[in-house]
Amino acid sequence: MIAPRLVVVGGGFYGSSLAAHLAREGASVTLLEARRDLLGGASYFNQARVHGGYHYPRSLRTAGRSQASYAAFMSRYADCVVDDFLCIYAVARGSLTNARKFRRVCEHIGAPLMDAPAGVRRLFNPALIEASWVTRESVFDSLKLREIVRQELDDARVTVRLGARVTAVEEGPASAEVILEDGQALTADRVLVCTYGETIGALPDDVGYSGLHCEPCEMALVDLPDDLRGKGITVMDGPYFSLMPFPSTPYHTLSHVRYTPHGAQPSYEAAQAALRSGLASRADFMLRDAIRYVPSLRDAVHRESLWGVKTVPARRDGDDARPIVMRRSGGGRVMSLLGSKIDNIGDALRVAEEHLRDAV
């Protein structure tokens, strides 16, 4: 059975969803979040894409899991999902994935794919784009998602503590203790750490993550010309870009593989320090490069930028996989979970539940 007293550290989408799920399974759950509100980190700073698998032609597992999770996410979070736009994928000439391979991967994972009509193909520079398709992907409104998650936590009777920064987690033979910055200590049967790479000063052996790739990143918010409004465009697969509607604003996010990351840092905290130092925007570079592929972007206007930290296992850079990574201390009372894409939450719930049930 799942331990009766459980502390979840980290109130992002993964931590909050796990806390609510495990409380429904019978645990008494306390959720600790260092920020002033839930879903304020990576859960907000992202392109809000509900992945259908198209983004990962070099990792069949990640692509397949995204496609398999798509319908479940769309159903469960229908109130915050936006799908009233045309989602377009294109493969660039010289890409790491050619058009034939992209189509094969989509067929293999069952991702709907339709050859782009002439009006869509005309958006692209044919000298640089090999092929384009209409696909099935959506975006979510992160502010509405936060409200849904709050309600789930309330319904599951999870105790939520905001502004609760954890400095250490200590494992004993019969319980674990979570030490807060203000000196308070919480005792639990199990502790689940879901901080997306944010460092906790002291953790039991085998729980912390090494080899993380932590990047201070910029997501440009742009106002699009009329012929691009109502569309989402992703150019694959390499140093290219993606444009997606960003709900709760009238703008699109512009993310660029080359210019969105502002260098890699050895830790989440170092990446945050780089953000605080004040980084110069690269939105103009993003737009200038994207215009080569979609000429009408010359009329797009950069309005503002979102800044945050992206964390992935560095060893996965070669195949672009986004696995869910679960680690457990020697005594089995403390676990950490590094999340994958937001739409893979169902997989994360299963992984965490299995580990908690198997813990000593």
C-alpha positions in Angstrom: 0.0 0.0 0.0 1.0 3.7 -0.4 2.5 5.1 2.8 -0.1 6.9 4.9 2.0 10.1 5.5 3.5 11.5 2.3 5.3 14.8 1.6 5.6 16.0 -2.0 8.3 18.7 -2.5 7.6 20.9 -5.6 4.2 22.4 -6.6 4.6 22.3 -10.3 2.2 20.4 -12.5 3.9 17.1 -11.9 4.3 17.5 -8.1 0.7 18.9 -7.7 -0.8 16.2 -9.9 1.1 13.4 -8.0 0.0 14.9 -4.6 -3.7 14.9 -5.6 -3.5 11.4 -7.1 -1.7 9.8 -4.2 -4.1 11.5 -1.7 -7.0 9.9 -3.6 -5.2 6.6 -3.2 -5.4 6.9 0.5 -2.3 8.8 1.6 -2.3 11.9 3.9 -0.4 14.3 1.6 1.4 17.6 2.3 2.6 19.5 -0.7 5.4 22.0 -0.3 6.1 24.8 -2.9 8.9 27.3 -2.5 7.2 29.9 -4.7 4.2 32.0 -3.8 1.9 30.0 -6.1 1.6 26.6 -7.7 2.7 26.0 -11.3 4.9 29.0 -11.4 8.1 27.5 -12.8 8.5 25.2 -15.8 4.7 24.5 -15.8 4.2 28.1 -16.9 7.5 28.7 -18.8 7.0 26.4 -21.8 5.4 26.5 -25.2 2.1 25.1 -23.8 2.1 22.4 -26.4 0.1 19.3 -25.9 2.4 16.9 -27.7 1.1 14.4 -30.3 4.6 12.9 -30.8 5.5 14.8 -33.9 8.3 16.7 -32.1 10.4 13.6 -31.4 11.2 11.7 -34.7 14.6 10.6 -33.3 13.1 9.0 -30.2 10.3 6.5 -31.0 9.6 5.9 -27.3 9.1 9.6 -26.5 7.1 10.1 -29.6 4.9 7.0 -29.0 4.2 7.9 -25.4 3.2 11.4 -26.3 0.8 10.2 -28.9 -0.6 7.6 -26.5 -1.1 10.2 -23.8 -2.6 12.8 -26.1 -6.3 11.8 -25.9 -6.2 11.2 -22.1 -4.7 14.7 -21.5 -7.2 16.3 -23.9 -10.1 14.7 -22.1 -9.0 15.3 -18.5 -8.0 18.9 -19.1 -10.6 19.9 -21.7 -11.5 23.1 -19.9 -8.0 24.5 -20.4 -7.1 23.2 -23.8 -7.2 25.3 -27.0 -7.3 23.5 -30.3 -9.0 26.1 -32.6 -5.9 26.6 -34.8 -4.2 24.9 -37.7 -1.2 23.0 -36.5 1.5 22.6 -39.1 4.8 20.7 -39.1 7.4 21.2 -41.8 10.8 19.4 -42.4 13.7 21.6 -43.5 16.1 20.6 -46.2 19.2 19.3 -44.5 17.2 18.4 -41.4 18.3 15.6 -39.0 15.0 14.0 -40.2 13.9 13.9 -43.8 10.3 14.0 -44.9 10.1 10.2 -45.6 11.4 9.4 -42.1 9.0 11.9 -40.5 6.1 10.4 -42.2 7.2 6.8 -41.3 7.5 7.8 -37.6 4.0 9.4 -37.6 2.5 6.3 -39.2 4.3 4.0 -36.7 3.0 5.9 -33.6 -0.5 6.5 -35.1 -0.2 10.3 -35.2 -2.6 11.8 -37.7 -0.8 13.4 -40.7 -2.2 15.2 -43.7 -0.3 16.6 -46.6 -0.4 20.4 -46.4 -2.8 22.1 -48.9 -1.4 24.6 -51.4 -2.3 27.6 -49.2 -0.2 26.2 -46.4 2.7 25.2 -48.6 2.8 28.8 -49.9 3.7 30.0 -46.4 7.1 28.4 -46.7 10.3 29.1 -48.7 10.4 26.0 -51.0 14.2 26.3 -51.3 14.5 25.6 -47.6 11.5 23.4 -46.8 11.2 19.8 -48.1 7.6 19.1 -47.1 4.9 20.2 -44.8 1.8 18.7 -43.1 -1.3 19.5 -41.1 -1.1 17.6 -37.8 -3.1 17.2 -34.6 -1.7 19.1 -31.6 -3.1 21.6 -29.2 -2.0 24.1 -26.5 -3.1 24.6 -22.9 -3.9 27.7 -21.0 -1.5 27.5 -18.0 -3.5 29.9 -15.9 -6.7 27.8 -16.3 -4.6 24.6 -15.7 -3.5 26.1 -12.4 -7.1 26.5 -11.3 -8.0 22.9 -12.3 -5.0 21.6 -10.3 -5.9 23.8 -7.3 -9.4 22.2 -7.3 -8.0 18.7 -7.6 -5.8 19.3 -4.6 -8.7 20.8 -2.6 -11.0 17.9 -3.5 -8.3 15.4 -2.5 -7.8 17.2 0.8 -4.1 17.8 0.2 -2.4 20.2 2.6 -0.7 22.8 0.5 2.0 25.1 1.9 3.3 27.9 -0.3 6.5 29.8 0.3 7.8 26.7 1.9 11.4 26.3 0.8 13.0 22.9 1.6 16.7 22.9 2.6 17.2 19.2 3.4 15.5 15.8 3.4 16.9 13.3 5.9 16.1 9.5 5.9 15.8 7.5 9.1 15.1 3.8 9.6 11.4 4.4 10.4 10.6 7.8 8.7 12.0 10.7 6.8 12.2 14.3 7.8 11.8 17.4 5.6 13.6 20.4 6.9 12.3 23.9 5.8 14.3 27.1 5.5 12.6 28.5 8.6 13.8 25.5 10.7 10.5 23.6 10.8 10.6 19.9 10.3 7.9 17.6 8.8 8.0 13.9 9.5 6.7 11.5 6.8 6.7 7.9 5.9 7.7 8.8 2.3 9.0 11.9 0.6 8.6 12.5 -3.1 10.8 15.3 -4.6 9.5 16.9 -7.8 11.5 20.0 -8.2 12.5 19.8 -11.9 16.2 19.9 -11.0 16.0 22.7 -8.4 18.6 21.8 -5.8 17.8 20.9 -2.3 20.8 21.4 0.0 20.9 17.8 1.4 19.3 14.7 0.1 19.9 11.0 0.8 22.4 9.2 -1.5 21.0 8.2 -4.9 18.2 10.7 -4.9 19.8 13.8 -6.4 20.4 14.2 -10.1 23.8 14.5 -11.8 24.4 15.2 -15.5 21.5 17.6 -15.8 21.5 20.1 -18.7 20.2 23.4 -17.2 19.7 26.2 -19.6 18.5 29.8 -19.0 16.0 30.1 -21.8 14.0 32.9 -23.6 10.6 32.3 -25.1 9.7 35.3 -27.3 6.0 36.4 -27.5 5.3 37.7 -31.0 2.3 39.4 -32.7 1.8 37.7 -36.1 0.7 39.1 -39.4 -2.8 38.1 -40.6 -1.8 35.2 -42.8 -0.2 33.4 -39.8 -2.8 34.0 -37.2 -4.8 31.0 -36.3 -1.8 28.7 -37.1 1.0 26.9 -35.2 4.1 26.2 -37.2 7.0 23.9 -36.2 10.0 23.4 -38.5 12.0 20.2 -37.9 14.5 18.8 -37.1 17.6 20.7 -36.0 18.5 24.3 -35.4 15.0 25.5 -36.4 12.0 27.1 -34.7 8.4 26.8 -33.6 5.5 29.2 -33.3 2.5 28.2 -31.2 -0.5 30.2 -29.8 0.0 31.1 -26.1 -3.4 31.2 -24.4 -4.3 34.0 -22.0 -2.4 36.3 -24.4 -3.1 37.5 -28.0 0.4 36.4 -29.0 2.3 33.3 -30.2 5.4 31.9 -28.5 8.5 31.8 -30.8 11.0 29.2 -29.7 14.3 28.6 -31.5 16.6 25.6 -31.0 19.7 27.8 -31.4 18.6 31.1 -29.8 16.1 30.2 -27.1 18.8 28.6 -24.8 21.3 31.2 -23.4 24.1 28.8 -22.7 24.2 25.7 -20.5 24.9 26.0 -16.7 26.1 23.3 -14.3 23.0 23.6 -12.0 19.5 24.9 -11.9 20.6 27.6 -9.4 23.4 28.7 -11.8 20.9 29.0 -14.6 18.6 31.1 -12.4 21.5 33.3 -11.4 22.2 33.9 -15.1 18.6 35.0 -15.6 18.8 37.4 -12.7 21.9 38.9 -14.1 19.9 40.3 -17.0 20.4 38.5 -20.3 20.0 40.4 -23.6 17.1 39.2 -25.7 17.7 37.2 -28.8 14.2 37.6 -30.2 15.5 39.5 -33.2 17.9 36.7 -34.0 15.0 34.2 -33.7 12.8 36.2 -36.1 15.5 36.9 -38.6 16.3 33.2 -38.9 12.6 32.2 -39.0 11.9 34.7 -41.8 14.1 32.6 -44.1 11.7 29.7 -43.8 8.4 31.6 -43.5 8.9 34.9 -45.3 5.7 36.6 -44.0 7.3 36.6 -40.5 9.0 39.8 -41.6 5.8 41.5 -40.4 5.8 39.9 -37.0 6.5 42.1 -34.0 8.2 41.0 -30.8 6.2 42.2 -27.8 7.9 40.7 -24.8 9.8 37.5 -23.7 9.2 34.9 -21.1 12.4 33.7 -19.2 12.9 30.4 -17.4 15.1 27.4 -17.0 14.9 24.2 -19.1 16.2 21.0 -17.4 16.8 17.7 -19.2 19.2 14.8 -18.7 22.2 15.9 -20.8 22.9 12.4 -22.1 19.6 12.5 -24.0 20.6 15.4 -26.2 21.6 13.1 -29.1 18.2 11.5 -29.6 16.1 14.3 -28.1 14.3 11.8 -25.8 12.4 13.1 -22.7 12.2 10.2 -20.3 10.6 10.2 -16.9 13.4 9.5 -14.5 12.7 8.1 -11.0 15.3 7.6 -8.3 15.0 6.1 -4.8 17.2 6.3 -1.7 18.8 3.2 -0.3 16.2 3.0 2.5 13.4 3.5 0.1 11.7 6.4 2.0 12.9 9.3 -0.3 12.3 9.4 -4.0 12.8 11.9 -6.7 11.0 12.3 -10.1 12.2 14.3 -13.0 9.3 14.9 -15.2 8.9 14.7 -19.0 6.5 16.5 -21.2 3.4 17.8 -19.4 1.0 15.6 -21.4 2.9 12.5 -20.1 1.4 13.0 -16.6 -0.4 9.7 -16.8 2.9 7.8 -17.1 4.4 9.8 -14.2 1.4 8.8 -12.0 1.9 5.2 -12.8 5.7 5.3 -12.2 5.4 7.1 -8.9 2.7 4.8 -7.6 4.6 1.7 -8.5 7.7 2.9 -6.8 5.8 4.0 -3.7 4.0 0.6 -3.4 7.3 -1.2 -3.9 9.2 0.9 -1.3 10.4 -0.9 1.8 
